Amino acid sequence: MSDPSNLAAAVSPDAAAPAPLLVARHGAVAVLTLNRPASLNSFTAAMHALLLPALQAAADDSAVRAVIITGAGRGFCAGQDLADPGMGADADVGAVVERHYKPLAERVRTMPVPVIAAVNGVAAGAGANFALCCDFVLAARSASFIQAFSKIGLVPDCGGTWLLPRLVGRARAIGLAMSGDKLPAEEAERIGLIWKCVDDAALPDTAMALANRLAAMSSKALAETRLAIDAALPLDFAAALSREAQVQGRMGRGADFAEGVAAFLAKRPAVFRDR
């Protein structure tokens, strides 16, 4: 993966300021780089104005088969920028969540292609939970995750209340959310909060290698796998088995299944096209 400083810039709402989001394409992989390094890439209204449309554009582009989200500089995302206009003590925080974080989290969780968070430094507050919304979280060894909400009198948002207990169980979810303690990347991997921790220097190439591997697979099957696992969480075992049969019936009628079987029998690489 190229250094974020070399990526093509998205159009900034303020032409005089650096774009708060950088967008690049590497073959079938779209790379979105949060680009406010001086503020640890904290979210602003200007960044949100670019981020959700960029994800939607990737979702709508049939040539995109995987997405990487990372941060410029020494951090992934420090969460909401409390100095952003409209974020004072009298702000309607619930309205901000409804306007920005709910659609952002829902878009990531329903992308038609796999999404990888390449966490290159601190991921705090909504920044941490935004990363956890992704299908894969790869973190640099020096990275950390902080549920910082309790420190400013709030509760986890951007999907945190749903994600945390499902990823690490109620006890750890309560501990992380209430204490607001910093969780090092290696410990985050150990307890199952993230997919994998890698050496800092290896993070860009590891993320791109994973993205290219996923891009060569059946995007439709990968997206349906995510949906099936999430849908099974509230079901009993028999209901989950029934849902699996329904989904497999639909997937078995798709072109990717026919191609996968043909490639297997011919002992050649499959070329998947469904999305």
Secondary structure as GFF3:
##gff-version 3
##sequence-region A 1 275
A	DSSP	three_ten_helix	4	6	.	.	.	ID=ss1
A	DSSP	beta_strand	21	26	.	.	.	ID=ss2
A	DSSP	beta_strand	29	34	.	.	.	ID=ss3
A	DSSP	three_ten_helix	37	39	.	.	.	ID=ss4
A	DSSP	alpha_helix	45	60	.	.	.	ID=ss5
A	DSSP	beta_strand	66	71	.	.	.	ID=ss6
A	DSSP	beta_strand	75	77	.	.	.	ID=ss7
A	DSSP	alpha_helix	93	96	.	.	.	ID=ss8
A	DSSP	pi_helix	97	101	.	.	.	ID=ss9
A	DSSP	alpha_helix	102	109	.	.	.	ID=ss10
A	DSSP	beta_strand	115	119	.	.	.	ID=ss11
A	DSSP	beta_strand	122	124	.	.	.	ID=ss12
A	DSSP	alpha_helix	126	132	.	.	.	ID=ss13
A	DSSP	beta_strand	136	140	.	.	.	ID=ss14
A	DSSP	beta_strand	144	146	.	.	.	ID=ss15
A	DSSP	three_ten_helix	148	152	.	.	.	ID=ss16
A	DSSP	alpha_helix	160	168	.	.	.	ID=ss17
A	DSSP	alpha_helix	170	179	.	.	.	ID=ss18
A	DSSP	beta_strand	182	184	.	.	.	ID=ss19
A	DSSP	alpha_helix	185	190	.	.	.	ID=ss20
A	DSSP	beta_strand	196	198	.	.	.	ID=ss21
A	DSSP	three_ten_helix	200	202	.	.	.	ID=ss22
A	DSSP	alpha_helix	203	215	.	.	.	ID=ss23
A	DSSP	alpha_helix	219	232	.	.	.	ID=ss24
A	DSSP	alpha_helix	237	252	.	.	.	ID=ss25
A	DSSP	alpha_helix	255	266	.	.	.	ID=ss26
###
